[in-house]
Amino acid sequence: MLSLAEEGYDVSLVIPNTASRIEKGVNIVSFIYEPTSRLSRFTKSVNLAYKKALE
C-alpha cells in the first residue's frame, strides 16, 4: 500500500505540542497549546490548528 506522500502529494499534519519536522515525506506542523478547560480544548485548539494550517 502506498501513502499519499509516496504518491507525490503534499501531505501535512497539524499537531499540538510536538516538534515541527518532516517525517517520511509528511510535513508535521506543530503549535503550542495548553488547554485550560475541556471546552477550550474543543474550541480554541481547533481554531489554533486551523490558523496554523493556513500559514
Buried (B, 14 or more C-beta within 10 A) or exposed (E): EEEEBEEEEEBEEBBBEEEEEEEEBBBBBBBEBEEEEEEEBEEBBEEBBEEBEEE
